[in-house]
């Protein structure tokens, strides 16, 4: 998705957050611009994105790069994730959250292991998806782009889609992963979750 579409989505999200009582408690000091209502961060520079790609050894997916061109991180996320990190500190899940990965694999081991997931079961997205149908080997190559809450956002370079997209996960060690075809799809779903919780 284009930077323009990202800005449209994120500005809508900002406006909805500011309708809540005491919204400033929901995000770090200094991220709220009282004049514009923007609660994000300044955009990442092209140089910062290229340095991250060089450090990681591969090109970042399209919708994530366009997101970074609007805000280098995001202080809000879905109900299980605390915040999106700046591009200069994103890193591999196996490196950034080694304890979580070990905890997940310990649970898998004591639960009898994971069966191989055939394509006809794996490539199911949306409400019919089973969050326990995970290809565990992908966690070793997953890129962690959020701080930990109950869960984390991961980008999976092992599964690609058109327009240089990667599969995106909301991963929780206790319950598995909700997977999406792109980071854009993930964030649209997380925004919808926010709206539902806000209305309740």
Backbone as CSV, one residue per row, in Angstrom:
resi,resn,N_x,N_y,N_z,CA_x,CA_y,CA_z,C_x,C_y,C_z
1,UNK,0.827,-1.203,0.000,0.000,0.000,0.000,0.866,1.260,0.000
2,UNK,0.359,2.306,-0.597,1.127,3.541,-0.763,1.251,4.297,0.563
3,UNK,2.250,5.168,0.675,2.332,6.018,1.871,1.051,6.825,2.098
4,UNK,0.396,7.239,1.016,-0.834,8.028,1.160,-1.933,7.215,1.848
5,UNK,-2.065,5.940,1.470,-3.071,5.097,2.108,-2.718,4.808,3.564
6,UNK,-1.428,4.648,3.842,-1.005,4.482,5.227,-1.369,5.714,6.051
7,UNK,-1.067,6.885,5.527,-1.358,8.104,6.283,-2.864,8.228,6.538
8,UNK,-3.663,7.879,5.563,-5.113,7.937,5.732,-5.578,7.006,6.857
9,UNK,-5.077,5.778,6.838,-5.455,4.821,7.888,-4.988,5.285,9.258
10,UNK,-3.739,5.726,9.339,-3.171,6.084,10.641,-3.793,7.365,11.202
11,UNK,-4.121,8.318,10.344,-4.801,9.523,10.816,-6.192,9.198,11.349
12,UNK,-6.880,8.285,10.694,-8.183,7.835,11.193,-8.027,7.199,12.576
13,UNK,-6.973,6.379,12.718,-6.691,5.720,13.994,-6.405,6.776,15.077
14,UNK,-5.587,7.779,14.733,-5.281,8.860,15.675,-6.551,9.534,16.163
15,UNK,-7.412,9.891,15.222,-8.643,10.599,15.559,-9.501,9.767,16.503
16,UNK,-9.575,8.466,16.262,-10.382,7.590,17.117,-9.782,7.447,18.505
17,UNK,-8.462,7.422,18.587,-7.796,7.348,19.893,-8.084,8.603,20.701
18,UNK,-8.033,9.749,20.041,-8.222,11.017,20.734,-9.661,11.221,21.208
19,UNK,-10.567,10.398,20.763,-11.951,10.448,21.243,-12.115,9.736,22.587
20,UNK,-11.095,8.943,22.958,-11.160,8.211,24.213,-10.857,9.138,25.388
21,UNK,-11.402,8.834,26.580,-11.050,9.644,27.753,-9.596,9.423,28.143
22,UNK,-8.887,10.514,28.401,-7.490,10.421,28.800,-6.613,9.727,27.794
23,UNK,-6.699,10.084,26.485,-5.957,9.335,25.464,-4.452,9.413,25.618
24,UNK,-3.943,10.489,26.240,-2.495,10.645,26.339,-1.851,9.528,27.154
25,UNK,-2.634,8.820,27.945,-2.078,7.715,28.731,-1.770,6.498,27.867
26,UNK,-2.257,6.498,26.629,-2.125,5.317,25.784,-0.820,5.275,25.002
27,UNK,-0.056,6.349,25.017,1.169,6.351,24.218,2.253,7.167,24.895
28,UNK,3.502,6.955,24.499,4.630,7.589,25.189,4.594,9.112,25.108
29,UNK,5.168,9.792,26.108,5.260,11.259,26.067,5.980,11.727,24.810
30,UNK,5.493,12.812,24.258,6.155,13.404,23.104,5.683,12.880,21.766
31,UNK,4.778,11.886,21.756,4.318,11.361,20.469,3.019,12.023,20.007
32,UNK,2.374,12.793,20.876,1.131,13.453,20.484,1.421,14.884,20.061
33,UNK,1.054,15.219,18.829,1.131,16.592,18.343,-0.242,17.222,18.558
34,UNK,-0.382,18.130,19.533,-1.701,18.684,19.850,-2.309,19.510,18.715
35,UNK,-1.472,19.989,17.796,-1.985,20.798,16.693,-2.616,19.939,15.599
36,UNK,-1.975,18.822,15.272,-2.458,17.980,14.169,-3.200,16.738,14.651
37,UNK,-3.008,16.377,15.932,-3.603,15.142,16.425,-2.822,13.899,16.038
38,UNK,-1.642,14.089,15.447,-0.825,12.946,15.016,-0.132,12.337,16.232
39,UNK,-0.213,11.003,16.363,0.410,10.351,17.514,1.535,9.412,17.087
40,UNK,1.971,9.543,15.854,3.064,8.707,15.375,4.405,9.387,15.567
41,UNK,5.377,8.919,14.820,6.731,9.453,14.854,7.045,10.052,13.490
42,UNK,8.125,10.805,13.378,8.533,11.272,12.052,8.848,10.082,11.138
43,UNK,8.744,10.303,9.854,9.027,9.242,8.877,10.484,8.812,8.955
44,UNK,10.720,7.550,8.622,12.100,7.060,8.507,12.699,7.615,7.215
45,UNK,13.962,7.953,7.253,14.633,8.411,6.042,14.937,7.222,5.140
46,UNK,15.124,7.500,3.866,15.509,6.445,2.927,16.836,5.821,3.347
47,UNK,17.719,6.643,3.876,19.011,6.138,4.335,18.847,5.158,5.492
48,UNK,17.938,5.463,6.432,17.710,4.573,7.579,17.139,3.239,7.120
49,UNK,16.237,3.284,6.145,15.652,2.051,5.621,16.710,1.215,4.913
50,UNK,17.531,1.871,4.105,18.580,1.152,3.373,19.619,0.561,4.328
51,UNK,19.959,1.278,5.397,20.895,0.745,6.390,20.327,-0.490,7.072
52,UNK,19.019,-0.453,7.383,18.381,-1.617,8.001,18.399,-2.804,7.049
53,UNK,18.120,-2.561,5.774,18.130,-3.637,4.791,19.531,-4.225,4.639
54,UNK,20.533,-3.365,4.668,21.909,-3.838,4.572,22.277,-4.673,5.800
55,UNK,21.871,-4.219,6.970,22.164,-4.946,8.211,21.477,-6.308,8.228
56,UNK,20.240,-6.362,7.729,19.467,-7.599,7.748,19.793,-8.518,6.569
57,UNK,20.330,-7.932,5.519,20.741,-8.728,4.380,19.640,-9.028,3.380
58,UNK,18.561,-8.243,3.385,17.500,-8.419,2.398,16.613,-7.183,2.353
59,UNK,15.877,-7.042,1.242,14.991,-5.895,1.069,13.720,-6.101,1.874
60,UNK,13.289,-5.070,2.580,12.070,-5.150,3.383,10.841,-5.189,2.483
61,UNK,9.735,-5.761,2.971,8.529,-5.861,2.145,7.896,-4.499,1.873
62,UNK,7.178,-4.434,0.745,6.664,-3.166,0.244,5.781,-2.386,1.191
63,UNK,4.739,-3.007,1.753,3.811,-2.239,2.585,4.484,-1.783,3.876
64,UNK,5.450,-2.560,4.374,6.167,-2.148,5.586,7.068,-0.946,5.285
65,UNK,7.745,-0.959,4.150,8.596,0.185,3.794,7.748,1.450,3.609
66,UNK,6.586,1.312,2.988,5.726,2.480,2.805,5.189,2.996,4.135
67,UNK,4.939,2.093,5.078,4.564,2.482,6.437,5.680,3.318,7.073
68,UNK,6.919,2.853,6.938,8.058,3.565,7.522,8.240,4.949,6.909
69,UNK,7.810,5.110,5.653,7.912,6.416,5.008,6.908,7.416,5.575
70,UNK,5.971,6.899,6.387,4.988,7.762,7.050,5.332,7.937,8.521
71,UNK,5.699,6.858,9.184,6.040,6.908,10.607,7.069,5.829,10.927
72,UNK,8.143,6.226,11.559,9.206,5.282,11.903,8.900,4.660,13.272
73,UNK,7.944,3.745,13.265,7.408,3.163,14.493,5.986,3.651,14.701
74,UNK,5.322,3.078,15.693,3.926,3.459,15.952,3.618,3.124,17.409
75,UNK,3.210,4.109,18.217,3.031,3.867,19.649,1.787,3.065,19.996
76,UNK,0.946,2.831,19.009,-0.249,2.019,19.221,-0.138,0.747,18.417
77,UNK,-0.798,-0.279,18.867,-0.859,-1.506,18.085,-2.143,-2.219,18.490
78,UNK,-2.235,-3.490,18.148,-3.427,-4.243,18.491,-3.491,-4.551,19.971
79,UNK,-4.495,-5.302,20.387,-4.697,-5.546,21.823,-3.605,-6.373,22.484
80,UNK,-2.767,-7.061,21.698,-1.762,-7.946,22.289,-0.330,-7.478,22.091
81,UNK,-0.153,-6.346,21.411,1.183,-5.867,21.059,1.337,-4.445,21.573
82,UNK,2.514,-4.123,22.135,2.656,-2.811,22.765,2.891,-1.688,21.756
83,UNK,3.903,-1.798,20.902,4.207,-0.718,19.959,5.128,-1.232,18.869
84,UNK,5.062,-0.580,17.718,5.986,-0.906,16.616,7.293,-0.155,16.804
85,UNK,8.402,-0.841,16.535,9.729,-0.268,16.760,10.204,0.539,15.555
86,UNK,11.169,1.396,15.808,11.848,2.110,14.725,12.659,1.115,13.902
87,UNK,12.847,1.436,12.630,13.485,0.486,11.714,14.926,0.184,12.095
88,UNK,15.593,1.095,12.777,16.997,0.844,13.127,17.153,-0.191,14.236
89,UNK,16.059,-0.563,14.921,16.171,-1.563,15.993,15.377,-2.841,15.712
90,UNK,14.684,-2.935,14.581,14.027,-4.203,14.255,15.109,-5.255,14.029
91,UNK,14.783,-6.508,14.351,15.779,-7.565,14.206,15.069,-8.913,14.159
92,UNK,15.836,-9.957,13.944,15.266,-11.297,13.836,14.661,-11.723,15.176
93,UNK,13.510,-12.349,15.118,12.811,-12.827,16.303,13.708,-13.759,17.122
94,UNK,14.444,-14.630,16.460,15.304,-15.596,17.152,16.417,-14.902,17.935
95,UNK,16.742,-13.687,17.546,17.784,-12.917,18.232,17.181,-11.992,19.286
96,UNK,16.062,-11.355,18.932,15.472,-10.338,19.795,14.642,-10.952,20.923
97,UNK,14.034,-12.092,20.673,13.145,-12.711,21.666,13.470,-14.199,21.814
98,UNK,14.719,-14.454,22.095,15.189,-15.841,22.193,14.411,-16.622,23.255
99,UNK,14.075,-15.949,24.372,13.350,-16.636,25.447,11.941,-17.025,24.992
100,UNK,11.297,-16.147,24.239,9.957,-16.466,23.725,10.019,-17.661,22.789
101,UNK,11.015,-17.663,21.925,11.152,-18.765,20.979,11.404,-20.074,21.724
102,UNK,12.251,-20.032,22.733,12.518,-21.236,23.528,11.261,-21.704,24.250
103,UNK,10.491,-20.742,24.788,9.253,-21.072,25.493,8.251,-21.735,24.552
104,UNK,8.123,-21.182,23.355,7.215,-21.758,22.369,7.628,-23.194,22.030
105,UNK,8.901,-23.370,21.784,9.366,-24.695,21.364,9.320,-25.708,22.509
106,UNK,9.475,-25.244,23.724,9.314,-26.134,24.870,7.863,-26.609,24.952
107,UNK,6.928,-25.669,24.755,5.518,-26.038,24.766,5.162,-27.008,23.654
108,UNK,5.729,-26.770,22.481,5.504,-27.668,21.344,6.023,-29.067,21.661
109,UNK,7.213,-29.115,22.247,7.834,-30.399,22.575,6.973,-31.188,23.553
110,UNK,6.534,-30.523,24.627,5.738,-31.222,25.637,4.308,-31.477,25.166
111,UNK,3.907,-30.746,24.141,2.578,-30.983,23.582,2.551,-32.061,22.514
112,UNK,3.679,-32.682,22.276,3.724,-33.770,21.305,4.269,-33.385,19.953
113,UNK,4.719,-32.119,19.811,5.299,-31.687,18.541,4.269,-31.166,17.563
114,UNK,4.769,-30.586,16.494,3.908,-30.060,15.433,3.969,-30.982,14.225
115,UNK,2.836,-31.245,13.627,2.804,-32.010,12.391,3.119,-31.087,11.220
116,UNK,3.716,-31.617,10.148,3.919,-30.793,8.948,2.579,-30.232,8.461
117,UNK,2.610,-28.982,8.026,1.369,-28.323,7.583,1.366,-28.263,6.061
118,UNK,0.464,-28.998,5.405,0.415,-28.949,3.936,-0.092,-27.598,3.441
119,UNK,0.255,-27.261,2.203,-0.124,-25.965,1.642,-1.619,-25.701,1.711
120,UNK,-2.441,-26.727,1.458,-3.894,-26.492,1.439,-4.431,-26.078,2.803
121,UNK,-3.701,-26.410,3.876,-4.100,-25.963,5.214,-3.377,-24.683,5.610
122,UNK,-2.129,-24.562,5.170,-1.346,-23.394,5.590,-1.849,-22.111,4.947
123,UNK,-2.129,-22.164,3.657,-2.486,-20.932,2.951,-3.977,-20.630,3.067
124,UNK,-4.440,-20.638,4.295,-5.808,-20.233,4.633,-5.688,-19.004,5.521
125,UNK,-6.307,-17.915,5.115,-6.234,-16.678,5.875,-7.645,-16.246,6.260
126,UNK,-7.734,-15.314,7.186,-9.036,-14.849,7.619,-9.605,-15.712,8.743
127,UNK,-10.903,-15.680,8.897,-11.559,-16.315,10.032,-11.429,-17.833,10.032
128,UNK,-11.230,-18.448,8.873,-11.148,-19.914,8.808,-9.753,-20.429,9.171
129,UNK,-8.843,-19.525,9.422,-7.466,-19.905,9.718,-7.354,-20.529,11.113
130,UNK,-6.526,-21.545,11.229,-6.231,-22.164,12.521,-4.895,-21.606,13.021
131,UNK,-4.878,-20.840,14.127,-3.627,-20.214,14.578,-2.565,-21.204,15.044
132,UNK,-2.933,-22.452,15.252,-1.948,-23.451,15.675,-1.260,-24.134,14.498
133,UNK,-1.726,-23.874,13.284,-1.090,-24.468,12.105,0.090,-23.593,11.688
134,UNK,1.167,-23.752,12.423,2.363,-22.943,12.227,3.484,-23.818,11.676
135,UNK,4.216,-23.269,10.726,5.447,-23.907,10.283,6.575,-23.338,11.157
136,UNK,6.918,-24.121,12.156,7.830,-23.665,13.205,9.161,-23.150,12.653
137,UNK,9.624,-23.739,11.559,10.929,-23.353,11.023,10.960,-21.896,10.570
138,UNK,9.801,-21.324,10.272,9.764,-19.932,9.832,10.139,-18.969,10.960
139,UNK,9.975,-19.385,12.206,10.293,-18.494,13.321,11.773,-18.140,13.370
140,UNK,12.623,-19.009,12.864,14.055,-18.723,12.862,14.416,-17.586,11.917
141,UNK,13.564,-17.334,10.915,13.843,-16.297,9.918,12.856,-15.146,9.982
142,UNK,11.992,-15.151,11.002,10.978,-14.103,11.108,11.594,-12.820,11.652
143,UNK,11.167,-11.695,11.090,11.659,-10.385,11.509,10.694,-9.791,12.523
144,UNK,11.190,-9.474,13.705,10.349,-8.868,14.751,10.350,-7.360,14.587
145,UNK,9.156,-6.779,14.447,9.059,-5.342,14.205,8.329,-4.605,15.318
146,UNK,7.931,-5.325,16.376,7.253,-4.678,17.497,7.912,-5.068,18.802
147,UNK,7.669,-4.235,19.826,8.029,-4.626,21.177,7.086,-5.733,21.620
148,UNK,7.511,-6.468,22.616,6.667,-7.531,23.139,5.588,-6.999,24.072
149,UNK,4.405,-7.538,23.939,3.329,-7.333,24.893,2.944,-8.733,25.323
150,UNK,1.729,-9.114,24.995,1.356,-10.527,25.078,1.869,-11.231,23.834
151,UNK,1.941,-10.464,22.750,2.407,-11.015,21.482,3.316,-10.034,20.768
152,UNK,3.763,-10.433,19.574,4.632,-9.576,18.765,4.186,-9.649,17.303
153,UNK,4.556,-8.634,16.542,4.369,-8.641,15.096,5.635,-9.198,14.457
154,UNK,5.447,-10.157,13.564,6.563,-10.744,12.830,6.294,-10.651,11.334
155,UNK,7.352,-10.442,10.560,7.281,-10.500,9.105,8.065,-11.718,8.663
156,UNK,7.461,-12.525,7.808,8.026,-13.818,7.427,8.527,-13.785,5.985
157,UNK,9.836,-13.654,5.774,10.357,-13.576,4.410,10.309,-14.900,3.654
158,UNK,10.003,-15.991,4.354,9.945,-17.298,3.703,8.679,-17.466,2.859
159,UNK,7.662,-16.642,3.131,6.419,-16.684,2.349,6.209,-15.303,1.746
160,UNK,6.342,-15.220,0.432,6.190,-13.956,-0.255,4.949,-13.927,-1.127
161,UNK,4.480,-12.724,-1.396,3.309,-12.497,-2.246,3.642,-11.399,-3.257
162,UNK,2.765,-11.152,-4.234,3.047,-10.092,-5.220,3.302,-8.739,-4.563
163,UNK,3.918,-7.859,-5.301,4.261,-6.505,-4.848,5.248,-6.537,-3.691
164,UNK,6.135,-7.507,-3.718,7.214,-7.660,-2.730,6.702,-7.707,-1.294
165,UNK,5.564,-8.378,-1.102,5.015,-8.515,0.248,5.506,-9.792,0.919
166,UNK,5.575,-9.766,2.251,5.852,-10.947,3.052,4.633,-11.253,3.902
167,UNK,4.503,-12.509,4.239,3.481,-12.889,5.201,3.761,-12.173,6.528
168,UNK,2.700,-11.732,7.219,2.833,-11.019,8.499,2.049,-11.770,9.573
169,UNK,2.627,-11.863,10.767,2.030,-12.623,11.865,1.802,-11.736,13.093
170,UNK,0.720,-12.011,13.808,0.599,-11.627,15.209,0.853,-12.920,15.972
171,UNK,2.024,-13.028,16.585,2.444,-14.279,17.215,2.370,-14.175,18.724
172,UNK,1.728,-15.167,19.334,1.661,-15.283,20.788,2.147,-16.678,21.168
173,UNK,3.154,-16.777,22.011,3.698,-18.094,22.350,2.677,-19.054,22.941
174,UNK,1.634,-18.506,23.576,0.643,-19.377,24.210,-0.397,-19.904,23.222
175,UNK,-0.685,-19.131,22.184,-1.833,-19.484,21.337,-1.500,-19.658,19.855
176,UNK,-0.284,-19.321,19.441,0.069,-19.489,18.039,0.115,-18.172,17.289
177,UNK,-0.272,-18.193,16.026,-0.137,-17.005,15.178,-1.379,-16.781,14.330
178,UNK,-1.795,-15.530,14.261,-2.773,-15.108,13.273,-1.963,-14.545,12.122
179,UNK,-2.134,-15.112,10.923,-1.267,-14.772,9.798,-2.034,-13.978,8.738
180,UNK,-1.319,-13.094,8.055,-1.904,-12.243,7.020,-0.997,-12.252,5.801
181,UNK,-1.553,-11.867,4.655,-0.784,-11.860,3.408,0.186,-10.691,3.313
182,UNK,0.030,-9.702,4.173,0.927,-8.540,4.150,0.835,-7.797,5.468
183,UNK,1.809,-6.933,5.713,1.781,-6.080,6.894,0.574,-5.137,6.836
184,UNK,0.240,-4.666,5.662,-0.950,-3.812,5.512,-2.198,-4.553,5.987
185,UNK,-2.386,-5.778,5.553,-3.560,-6.551,5.968,-3.583,-6.732,7.483
186,UNK,-2.418,-6.973,8.066,-2.335,-7.133,9.516,-2.793,-5.858,10.222
187,UNK,-2.281,-4.715,9.794,-2.601,-3.465,10.483,-4.043,-3.040,10.271
188,UNK,-4.607,-3.329,9.114,-6.030,-3.056,8.903,-6.857,-3.874,9.886
189,UNK,-6.500,-5.144,10.061,-7.214,-6.006,11.007,-7.029,-5.523,12.446
190,UNK,-5.829,-5.079,12.797,-5.586,-4.583,14.152,-6.362,-3.292,14.412
191,UNK,-6.457,-2.444,13.391,-7.263,-1.232,13.545,-8.737,-1.587,13.765
192,UNK,-9.237,-2.553,13.022,-10.621,-2.985,13.208,-10.838,-3.527,14.619
193,UNK,-9.855,-4.275,15.143,-9.961,-4.762,16.525,-10.016,-3.608,17.507
194,UNK,-9.190,-2.582,17.263,-9.198,-1.395,18.125,-10.577,-0.740,18.117
195,UNK,-11.161,-0.587,16.944,-12.468,0.052,16.832,-13.536,-0.741,17.594
196,UNK,-13.482,-2.066,17.459,-14.457,-2.892,18.173,-14.307,-2.772,19.678
197,UNK,-13.071,-2.787,20.171,-12.843,-2.663,21.603,-13.244,-1.270,22.085
198,UNK,-12.910,-0.247,21.298,-13.259,1.136,21.647,-14.772,1.298,21.773
199,UNK,-15.515,0.722,20.850,-16.968,0.849,20.884,-17.578,0.128,22.076
200,UNK,-16.950,-0.991,22.465,-17.436,-1.710,23.653,-17.176,-0.874,24.917
